[in-house]
Amino acid sequence: MATVKTAFKAAAVNPLKMSSTLGASYAFLGMNRCMPVMHGSQGCTSFGLVLLVRHFREAIPLQTTAMNEVSSILGGMDNVEKAILNIRARTKPDLIGICSTGLTETKGDDVESYLKLIRQRHPDLEDTAIVYASTPDYVGAFQDGWASAVLAMIRELATPSGIQDPKQVTLLAGCHLTPADIEELRDIIESFGLKAIVVPDVSGSLDGHMSDQFSPTTMGGTTLAEMRSMGASVATIAVGEQMRECAVALEEITGVPYTLFDRLTGLEPNDRFLSYLSKLSGQQVPAKSRRLRSQLQDAMLDGHFFFGGKKVAIGAEPDLLLALGAWLTEMGCEIQSAVTTTQSAALAQLDVAEVLIGDLEDLEHGAAGCDLLVTHSHGRQAAARLKIPFHRAGLPLFDRLGAGHQLSVGYRGTRRLIFDIGNLFLADEHHVTPDTWQLPEASLQAVAQA
């Protein structure tokens, strides 16, 4: 069991953490015809917008209440009202998702009361769903904001259902799952004859598809109708410890029982996942999944020669840290340094002496002497200084193409990870060649005497 410690420094050096406000905005981007709004200054929104655009290389719909010095002091009621009315008039979204920032939380804006007053003043807003998530920048990290937004949507939109669909399940996806990961999980669930409602579904809105029509809001993702039909699901599947509170709330509202999978990277977790789906659906594991499992076993056999005994340093959000760290340990690696962004029950499950809540400077210090560094793109300079291989994981990934299509779940995703990281180890092996080979000094003297 890992001991979690917090680094106490005057300032973060090369931060690993991203704000909870940005995490909440990302969650709202997984909803269909949605317009996320940051309740704060224009600079807060601009920074988050640039980061997401660089990661996905897509147009990202994101608006702001444009707070200034005066409104920050007097209160943001007018700014929130104008933002909602302008967004509804110009983009006509089905859902407006509002995330607070450190600026407005410090002031103490009561946004929930604002929204009640705004709806009383403007009855025509009845056809537009509005969800507010409290996500101050100074509390938690990216995955905390994601979880807060999902929880707010569940409490606002989920309803009980008197009719249950035995073929429908709800999949609560953590922020560490890429669009490709979610698409893979949906395919696995559907291979058992089940239908999945994914919340939030960034695989529909941020999978890099080309559309024939322009939309100022998100295109694809979870619809409001799907959110309101979650009560008809036979089960809820939560992926990642960050989704536990959301799954509990959904069970309290709808009565639908939940099962949580802390990770779906590796052989054993996916065996449990497919066994669960088999019992839930009453169907046997499909032949395709059995074939993929066999291929994963062969990949593990091929790759373990290069993973065994390697020292790895990882910096990531807690659920991603657990998924990658536990899998690397199973492959024979030693986690020498583990740095994360926020507290989570998932951290205690890591097979490492200590997990540090810190920054990329802490990760770089801990990675000295390691064989691999794993974190997002801001860790590339540290890997270059340490002269060790670098595997990019998490968000943002702005110096490589296809960030949204990285796959690391299921048998297929685990197999891909083995090849990607195994090839990094293989390329870093030091082979003896005629140019570098030298006889020991004693042998050279013996040759000279002969």
C-alpha positions in Angstrom: 0.0 0.0 0.0 1.4 3.4 -1.0 1.9 6.3 1.4 0.6 9.6 -0.1 2.6 12.7 0.6 2.3 16.3 -0.5 5.2 18.4 -1.7 5.3 21.7 0.2 7.1 24.3 -2.0 6.7 28.0 -2.4 5.7 27.5 -6.1 5.1 24.7 -8.5 7.9 24.2 -11.0 6.7 23.0 -14.4 3.2 22.1 -13.1 1.8 18.6 -13.6 -1.6 19.5 -12.4 -4.4 21.2 -14.4 -7.4 23.0 -12.8 -10.7 21.5 -11.9 -12.4 24.1 -13.9 -10.8 22.8 -17.1 -11.7 19.2 -16.1 -15.4 20.2 -15.7 -15.4 22.0 -19.1 -13.9 18.9 -20.7 -16.8 16.8 -19.1 -19.4 19.1 -20.6 -17.7 18.7 -24.0 -18.8 15.1 -23.9 -22.5 16.2 -24.0 -24.3 16.6 -27.4 -25.3 20.1 -28.4 -23.7 21.6 -25.3 -22.0 24.9 -24.7 -19.6 24.9 -21.7 -19.1 28.3 -20.0 -16.4 29.3 -17.5 -17.7 31.8 -15.0 -14.6 34.0 -14.7 -12.4 36.2 -16.7 -11.7 35.9 -20.4 -8.1 34.9 -19.7 -9.2 31.8 -17.8 -11.2 30.6 -20.7 -8.6 31.5 -23.3 -5.9 29.4 -21.5 -8.2 26.4 -21.3 -9.3 26.8 -24.9 -5.8 26.8 -26.2 -4.8 23.8 -24.2 -7.7 21.7 -25.5 -7.3 22.9 -29.1 -3.6 21.9 -29.1 -4.4 18.5 -27.6 -7.3 17.5 -29.9 -6.5 19.7 -32.9 -10.2 20.4 -33.2 -12.5 23.4 -32.8 -13.5 23.6 -29.2 -16.8 25.4 -28.2 -16.1 27.2 -24.9 -17.5 30.5 -23.7 -17.0 32.8 -20.8 -19.0 35.2 -18.6 -16.1 37.7 -19.1 -15.8 39.0 -15.5 -13.9 42.2 -15.1 -12.6 44.2 -12.0 -16.0 45.8 -11.3 -18.2 42.7 -11.8 -15.7 40.6 -9.7 -16.3 43.0 -6.8 -20.1 43.7 -7.2 -21.0 40.1 -8.2 -21.5 38.3 -11.5 -25.3 38.0 -11.7 -25.5 40.3 -14.7 -22.6 38.6 -16.5 -24.1 35.1 -16.0 -27.5 36.3 -17.2 -26.1 38.0 -20.3 -24.0 35.0 -21.1 -26.9 32.6 -20.9 -29.2 34.8 -23.0 -26.5 35.4 -25.7 -25.6 31.8 -25.9 -29.2 30.7 -26.2 -30.0 33.3 -28.9 -26.9 32.7 -31.0 -26.1 28.9 -30.7 -29.4 27.4 -29.4 -27.8 24.6 -27.4 -29.7 21.9 -25.6 -27.4 22.2 -22.6 -25.4 25.1 -21.1 -22.8 23.8 -18.6 -21.4 26.5 -16.2 -18.1 25.9 -14.3 -16.9 28.3 -11.6 -13.3 29.6 -11.4 -11.1 30.7 -8.6 -12.0 34.3 -9.2 -15.8 34.0 -8.7 -15.5 31.3 -6.0 -13.2 33.7 -4.0 -15.8 36.5 -4.4 -18.5 34.0 -3.3 -20.9 34.2 -6.2 -24.1 32.2 -5.5 -24.5 30.9 -9.0 -27.3 28.4 -8.1 -29.4 31.3 -6.8 -28.5 33.3 -9.9 -29.9 30.6 -12.1 -33.2 30.5 -10.2 -33.7 34.2 -10.6 -32.7 34.1 -14.3 -35.2 31.3 -15.0 -37.9 33.3 -13.2 -37.1 36.4 -15.3 -36.9 34.4 -18.5 -39.5 31.6 -18.8 -38.5 31.1 -22.4 -35.3 29.4 -21.1 -37.4 26.4 -20.1 -36.4 24.5 -23.2 -32.7 24.8 -22.3 -31.1 22.7 -19.7 -28.6 24.6 -17.5 -26.2 22.7 -15.2 -23.8 24.4 -12.7 -20.7 22.8 -11.3 -18.6 24.4 -8.5 -15.0 23.9 -9.6 -12.7 26.5 -8.0 -9.1 26.3 -9.5 -7.6 26.1 -6.0 -9.4 22.9 -5.0 -8.6 19.5 -6.4 -7.3 18.9 -9.9 -8.4 18.0 -13.4 -10.2 14.7 -12.6 -11.9 16.3 -9.6 -13.5 18.9 -11.9 -14.5 16.2 -14.3 -16.2 14.3 -11.5 -17.9 17.4 -10.1 -19.4 18.2 -13.6 -20.7 14.6 -14.1 -22.1 14.6 -10.6 -23.9 17.9 -11.2 -25.4 16.6 -14.5 -26.6 13.4 -12.8 -28.3 15.4 -10.0 -29.9 17.8 -12.5 -30.9 15.5 -15.3 -31.2 11.9 -14.1 -34.7 10.7 -13.2 -36.2 7.4 -11.9 -37.8 5.1 -14.4 -40.6 2.6 -13.8 -39.5 0.6 -16.9 -36.2 -1.2 -17.0 -34.5 -2.2 -20.2 -32.5 -5.5 -19.6 -30.2 -4.7 -22.5 -29.3 -1.1 -21.4 -26.3 -0.2 -19.2 -24.9 3.1 -18.2 -21.1 3.6 -18.5 -19.7 6.4 -16.3 -16.3 7.2 -18.0 -13.5 8.8 -16.1 -11.5 11.7 -17.6 -8.4 9.4 -18.1 -10.2 7.5 -20.8 -9.5 8.9 -24.3 -12.2 8.9 -27.1 -10.6 5.7 -28.4 -10.8 4.1 -25.0 -14.5 4.9 -24.7 -15.1 3.6 -28.2 -13.4 0.3 -27.4 -15.4 -0.1 -24.2 -18.6 0.5 -26.1 -17.7 -2.1 -28.7 -16.9 -4.6 -25.9 -20.2 -4.0 -24.2 -22.2 -4.2 -27.4 -20.5 -7.5 -28.3 -22.5 -9.0 -25.5 -25.8 -7.8 -27.0 -26.0 -4.8 -24.6 -26.5 -1.1 -25.3 -24.4 1.5 -23.5 -25.2 5.0 -22.5 -21.8 6.6 -22.0 -21.6 9.7 -19.7 -19.9 11.8 -20.7 -19.2 10.6 -24.2 -16.2 12.4 -25.6 -15.8 9.6 -28.2 -18.8 11.1 -30.0 -17.8 14.8 -29.9 -13.9 14.7 -29.8 -13.0 11.7 -31.9 -11.7 13.8 -34.8 -14.5 13.2 -37.3 -15.3 15.5 -40.2 -18.9 16.9 -40.4 -20.7 18.2 -43.4 -22.4 20.9 -41.3 -21.1 23.6 -38.9 -22.3 23.7 -35.4 -21.3 26.3 -32.8 -22.0 23.7 -30.0 -20.6 20.3 -29.5 -21.4 17.7 -32.2 -22.0 14.2 -30.9 -21.8 12.9 -27.3 -24.4 12.1 -24.7 -27.9 13.5 -25.5 -30.3 14.9 -22.9 -32.7 12.1 -23.7 -30.0 9.5 -22.9 -29.2 11.2 -19.6 -32.9 11.2 -18.6 -33.2 7.5 -19.6 -30.4 6.3 -17.3 -32.9 5.2 -14.8 -34.0 2.4 -17.2 -30.6 0.8 -17.2 -30.1 -2.6 -15.7 -26.7 -1.6 -14.3 -24.2 1.2 -14.0 -20.5 0.5 -14.9 -18.1 3.1 -13.4 -14.5 3.3 -14.7 -12.1 5.0 -12.4 -12.3 5.8 -8.7 -13.2 9.4 -9.6 -16.6 8.1 -10.8 -17.5 6.4 -7.5 -19.5 9.3 -6.0 -21.3 9.8 -9.4 -22.3 6.1 -9.4 -23.5 6.3 -5.8 -25.6 9.4 -6.6 -27.1 7.8 -9.7 -28.0 4.7 -7.7 -29.7 6.9 -5.0 -31.7 8.8 -7.7 -32.6 5.9 -10.0 -32.1 2.7 -7.9 -29.8 1.3 -10.6 -27.0 -0.7 -8.9 -23.4 0.1 -9.9 -20.1 -1.8 -10.2 -16.8 0.1 -10.2 -13.7 -1.0 -12.1 -10.7 1.0 -10.9 -8.8 0.2 -14.1 -9.2 -1.7 -17.4 -5.6 -1.9 -18.4 -4.0 -5.3 -18.0 -5.0 -8.9 -18.3 -6.7 -9.6 -15.0 -8.9 -6.4 -14.9 -10.2 -7.1 -18.3 -10.9 -10.8 -17.4 -13.0 -9.4 -14.5 -14.7 -6.9 -16.8 -15.7 -9.5 -19.5 -16.8 -12.0 -16.8 -19.1 -9.3 -15.4 -20.6 -8.5 -18.8 -21.1 -12.2 -19.4 -23.1 -12.7 -16.2 -25.0 -9.4 -16.8 -26.0 -10.3 -20.4 -26.3 -14.1 -19.9 -24.1 -14.6 -23.0 -20.7 -16.2 -23.3 -17.6 -14.2 -24.0 -17.4 -13.6 -27.8 -14.9 -15.5 -29.8 -13.3 -12.2 -30.9 -12.5 -11.2 -27.3 -11.1 -14.7 -26.6 -8.8 -14.3 -29.6 -7.7 -10.8 -28.4 -7.0 -12.2 -25.0 -4.8 -14.9 -26.6 -3.0 -12.2 -28.6 -2.4 -10.2 -25.4 -0.9 -13.2 -23.6 1.5 -13.7 -26.5 2.4 -10.0 -26.5 3.1 -10.3 -22.7 5.3 -13.3 -23.3 7.2 -11.5 -26.1 7.6 -8.3 -24.2 8.4 -9.4 -20.6 12.1 -9.8 -21.6 12.3 -6.1 -22.1 10.1 -4.9 -19.2 11.6 -7.1 -16.5 13.6 -5.1 -13.9 13.2 -1.7 -15.6 12.8 1.3 -13.4 9.9 3.7 -14.3 8.9 7.2 -13.2 5.2 8.2 -13.8 3.4 11.5 -13.4 -0.3 11.5 -14.0 -3.8 12.0 -12.6 -4.6 9.4 -9.9 -6.7 7.0 -12.0 -4.3 7.1 -15.0 -1.4 6.6 -12.6 -3.1 3.5 -11.1 -3.9 2.1 -14.5 -0.4 2.5 -16.0 1.5 1.9 -12.8 -0.3 -1.3 -11.8 0.1 -2.7 -15.3 3.8 -1.8 -15.5 4.3 -3.6 -12.2 2.5 -6.7 -13.5 4.9 -6.6 -16.5 7.9 -6.8 -14.2 8.8 -3.1 -13.9 9.6 -1.2 -10.7 7.9 2.1 -10.1 10.8 4.2 -8.7 8.9 7.5 -8.7 5.1 8.2 -8.8 3.9 11.8 -8.8 0.2 12.8 -9.0 -2.0 15.8 -8.8 -4.7 15.3 -6.1 -5.8 12.9 -3.3 -7.7 9.7 -4.3 -8.4 6.4 -2.8 -7.0 4.8 -6.0 -3.4 5.8 -4.9 -3.3 3.4 -2.0 -3.6 0.4 -4.4 -0.3 1.2 -6.1 2.6 -1.2 -5.5 5.0 1.6 -4.6 6.3 2.9 -1.3 5.3 6.5 -1.8 3.1 8.6 -4.1 3.9 12.3 -4.1 1.4 15.1 -4.9 3.7 17.4 -6.6 4.9 18.8 -9.9 7.2 17.8 -12.8 10.3 19.0 -11.0 9.6 16.4 -8.3 9.1 13.8 -11.0 12.4 14.7 -12.7 14.3 14.4 -9.4 12.7 11.1 -8.7 13.3 9.8 -12.3 17.1 10.0 -12.0 18.5 6.6 -13.0 15.2 5.4 -14.4 14.8 3.6 -17.7 11.5 5.3 -18.7 9.6 8.5 -18.0 5.8 8.5 -18.4 3.7 11.7 -18.3 2.1 14.3 -20.6 3.9 16.4 -23.2 5.3 18.9 -20.6 7.6 16.2 -19.4 9.6 16.0 -22.7 12.3 18.4 -21.5 12.9 16.4 -18.3 13.3 13.2 -20.3 15.7 14.9 -22.6 17.8 16.2 -19.7 17.8 12.8 -18.1 18.5 11.1 -21.5 15.9 8.4 -21.0 13.0 7.2 -23.2 9.7 9.1 -22.8 6.2 7.7 -23.2 3.5 10.4 -23.5 0.2 9.7 -21.6 -2.6 11.9 -20.3 -3.5 15.4 -21.3 -2.2 17.6 -22.9 -0.4 15.8 -25.7 0.4 18.6 -28.1 3.7 17.5 -29.7 2.3 14.3 -31.3 -0.6 13.6 -33.6 -3.6 11.4 -32.7 -3.9 12.1 -28.9 -7.6 11.3 -29.0 -6.9 8.0 -30.6 -4.5 6.6 -28.0 -5.8 3.3 -26.8 -4.9 1.7 -23.4 -8.0 -0.2 -22.2 -9.2 -3.7 -23.0 -7.1 -6.6 -24.3 -6.4 -4.6 -27.5 -5.3 -1.4 -25.7 -3.1 -3.3 -23.3 -1.5 -5.2 -26.2 -0.8 -1.8 -27.9 0.8 -0.5 -24.7 3.2 -3.5 -24.6 4.3 -2.8 -28.1 4.6 1.0 -27.7 6.6 0.9 -24.5 8.4 -2.3 -25.3 9.7 -0.8 -28.4 11.0 2.2 -26.4 13.0 -0.2 -24.2 14.1 -2.2 -27.2 15.4 1.0 -29.0 17.3 2.1 -25.9 19.2 -1.2 -25.5 23.0 -0.8 -25.9 24.3 -3.3 -28.3 28.0 -4.1 -28.8 29.2 -3.3 -32.3 32.7 -3.5 -33.9 32.9 0.3 -33.5 32.3 0.3 -29.8 33.7 -3.1 -28.8 37.1 -3.0 -27.0 39.2 -5.7 -25.4 39.9 -5.4 -21.7 43.3 -3.8 -20.8 44.7 -7.2 -19.6 43.8 -8.8 -22.9 45.4 -6.0 -24.8 48.7 -6.5 -22.9 48.6 -10.3 -23.5 48.1 -9.7 -27.3 51.0 -7.2 -27.3 53.4 -9.7 -25.6 52.4 -12.4 -28.0 
